[in-house]
Every structure is written in C-alpha cells, then in structure tokens.
Amino acid sequence: MRRRDFITLIGGAAAWPLAARAQQGERMRRIGVLMNTSASDPESKVRIAAFQQGMETLGWTVGRNVQIDYRWGLGDVERSRAAAAELLSLAPDVILSNATTATVALHQATRTTPIVFVVVSEPVAQGFVATLAHPGGNMTGFSFLEPSLGAKWLELLKEIAPRITRIAIIFNPKTAPNAALFSRSAEMAAKKNAIDAVTIPFDEPAAIEPTMTRLGREPGYGLILAPDSFASVHRKLIVELAARYRLPAIYFQREFTSEGGLVSYSADIPDLFRRAAPYLDRILRGEKPADLPVQQPTKFELVINLKTAKALGLDVPPTLLARADEVIE
C-alpha cells in the first residue's frame, strides 16, 4: 500500500459551504480550484487532500479563514471554459489550475486573477508564462513533464516488451496541444531502436475503441500515452482495451498502472499539489505570480504492474524491477 492511499480528508465534497465565516477579526479569503478530472475520481480526492494538507500547515483552514470552491473540467475543452467562467464569477483571490486544458481555459478568460498551475508541461511554449524564472504575468506554477521523456518512455517500453516492432503515440490534440513535442522525442528514439512509430490523434471518446481495436489487429504494436487530460479522464477504457487487445503500453500517470496498465513513468502529481500550497499562501499574503518562478518536478515514479505483465506474457527484467518505485502484484 502506498503512503498516500489512506488520505480521505475530503470525502466526496466538490465545494465547501458558502456559509463559512472567518473567526472574529480574521478576513475570509477565497480560493478557486479548477480540476481536469471529475469529483468522483479517487485520484481527485488524493490530489485535493494533498493540497489542503499543504494549506493547513501554512495556517489556512477551510471554514475559518479560507473558502475553497471546486469546479471540474473533465478533460473537456468546453466544460473547462464553462467551469473557468463559473470560478471567476465568484471573484476568488487566487485560482489553482490542474493541467493544460484547465489552464488554457483560465488563460483565455483572465489576465488579472492570480493563477497557480500544476501538472502543466511546457508552460513557456504554451504561452502561460514569459520564462520559467520570470513568469511576468498573472500565472506561475509547477510544470509536469519534459518532452524528452518521450524517448524515455520508448526505451522503458522496449525494455519491458522487447518484441514490439511498432509504436503508436496517442493523444487528443484539442486537450494536449503540446503532446506533439513528446511524440517527436519518442519517434526519434524509435528510429534509433529500429522501431516504426506513428502518431494517432483522437479527439472524442467514441474514437478510442476503434483506434485501439485497429492497433490490436496489427502485429507488434506497443502504445505510448502522451500527457493528456482527455486520456486521464478516459483511462479506465484505455486500460481495458489495451488488455483486451494485448497491447503493451506505457502511461504518463501512475493512475493508469494502478488501474491495470502495464507501466508508467511520471512525476509524483500529489507532490506537485502539496508544493503548490506555499505559492498560493504567498499570493494570498501579497506576492505576485509574476515574481514567483515556475518550478520543476522533483519526484518521479516508475510503476510496474507485474500482474498485467504476466497476462501479456512478458517477463520483466530483474534490473527493471529493481529500478521500480512500486511493483503492483
């Protein structure tokens, strides 16, 4: 069992009571949170608990001196825009934004409300900040993954599934506009390993099963899931289809692997939510996002699902198992 599995601080709450009031003489502050997942997603609860714990250690207690309003984008562009508008209508002092789709929606909606993003790759390339050291606008935060990880994923997948001869890199270009950077990195690594690589975009849930079915009918395919809110929301279906068609796959979040995926290599997302708390604290106390440098992830996790590997007929090398942060049996 992982150290964070026991965290159940928030239950199923999607928002905190509007009736909460600060103690006498203490000003009630308001935080908005735009999540890329759903309120019922177990990982949402883990992330929110990590964030709220971080805020509490800094003296911010829900119902005493802070109110937190949650909205859910569900990895969808239009829903994220609507959720962003709802949050901004509440006039929050600062907003925590989870992933690219949510951050794009907020970036389009406001250039004045302070925003701290988490789980966003390439924030400079996406125009959220001017530079990592000097963001320069109303946004700052914690980046997620570097495009060079595309090559790392290819190498790890080849190590765990040496018989693959072709790779499909999958993502939704609407919700992951920067995924092509990861794809190019993976394609270059594939070429060095004599593996044919193809990029396959899908932009709606109905396209997932036909895509996976087609790949499953072709011999020698493996899958790389590029960082994408859409894929995260639909991870259960993707993992189930990968198992059905016996497709070895590597994922950009550990949640895929904990739910039956083969392998993942990723930054520790709850750690990013926890680290975001001091930035919101500093903004609430008067500092500007423009002056707070974007920070990089410091904790990464290699997770291997040994049960899935056995179901696919794969013998995981002992050297790879020894490097894993977690092995699911």
Rosetta blueprint (number, residue, H / E / L):
1 M L
2 R L
3 R L
4 R L
5 D L
6 F L
7 I L
8 T L
9 L L
10 I L
11 G L
12 G L
13 A L
14 A L
15 A E
16 W L
17 P L
18 L L
19 A L
20 A L
21 R L
22 A L
23 Q L
24 Q L
25 G L
26 E L
27 R L
28 M L
29 R E
30 R E
31 I E
32 G E
33 V E
34 L E
35 M E
36 N L
37 T L
38 S L
39 A L
40 S L
41 D L
42 P H
43 E H
44 S H
45 K H
46 V H
47 R H
48 I H
49 A H
50 A H
51 F H
52 Q H
53 Q H
54 G H
55 M H
56 E H
57 T H
58 L L
59 G L
60 W L
61 T L
62 V E
63 G L
64 R L
65 N L
66 V E
67 Q E
68 I E
69 D E
70 Y E
71 R E
72 W E
73 G L
74 L L
75 G L
76 D L
77 V H
78 E H
79 R H
80 S H
81 R H
82 A H
83 A H
84 A H
85 A H
86 E H
87 L H
88 L H
89 S H
90 L L
91 A L
92 P L
93 D L
94 V E
95 I E
96 L E
97 S E
98 N E
99 A H
100 T H
101 T H
102 A H
103 T H
104 V H
105 A H
106 L H
107 H H
108 Q H
109 A H
110 T L
111 R L
112 T L
113 T L
114 P L
115 I E
116 V E
117 F E
118 V E
119 V E
120 V E
121 S L
122 E L
123 P L
124 V L
125 A L
126 Q L
127 G L
128 F L
129 V L
130 A L
131 T L
132 L L
133 A L
134 H L
135 P L
136 G L
137 G L
138 N L
139 M E
140 T E
141 G E
142 F E
143 S E
144 F L
145 L L
146 E L
147 P L
148 S L
149 L H
150 G H
151 A H
152 K H
153 W H
154 L H
155 E H
156 L H
157 L H
158 K H
159 E H
160 I H
161 A L
162 P L
163 R L
164 I L
165 T L
166 R E
167 I E
168 A E
169 I E
170 I E
171 F E
172 N L
173 P L
174 K L
175 T L
176 A L
177 P L
178 N L
179 A H
180 A H
181 L H
182 F H
183 S H
184 R H
185 S H
186 A H
187 E H
188 M H
189 A H
190 A H
191 K H
192 K H
193 N L
194 A L
195 I L
196 D E
197 A E
198 V E
199 T E
200 I E
201 P E
202 F L
203 D L
204 E L
205 P H
206 A H
207 A H
208 I H
209 E H
210 P H
211 T H
212 M H
213 T H
214 R H
215 L H
216 G H
217 R L
218 E L
219 P L
220 G L
221 Y E
222 G E
223 L E
224 I E
225 L E
226 A L
227 P L
228 D L
229 S H
230 F H
231 A H
232 S H
233 V H
234 H L
235 R H
236 K H
237 L H
238 I H
239 V H
240 E H
241 L H
242 A H
243 A H
244 R H
245 Y L
246 R L
247 L L
248 P L
249 A E
250 I E
251 Y E
252 F L
253 Q L
254 R H
255 E H
256 F H
257 T H
258 S H
259 E L
260 G L
261 G L
262 L L
263 V E
264 S E
265 Y E
266 S E
267 A E
268 D L
269 I H
270 P H
271 D H
272 L H
273 F H
274 R H
275 R H
276 A H
277 A H
278 P H
279 Y H
280 L H
281 D H
282 R H
283 I H
284 L H
285 R L
286 G L
287 E L
288 K L
289 P H
290 A H
291 D H
292 L L
293 P L
294 V L
295 Q E
296 Q L
297 P L
298 T L
299 K L
300 F E
301 E E
302 L E
303 V E
304 I E
305 N E
306 L H
307 K H
308 T H
309 A H
310 K H
311 A H
312 L L
313 G L
314 L L
315 D L
316 V L
317 P L
318 P H
319 T H
320 L H
321 L H
322 A H
323 R H
324 A L
325 D L
326 E E
327 V E
328 I E
329 E L
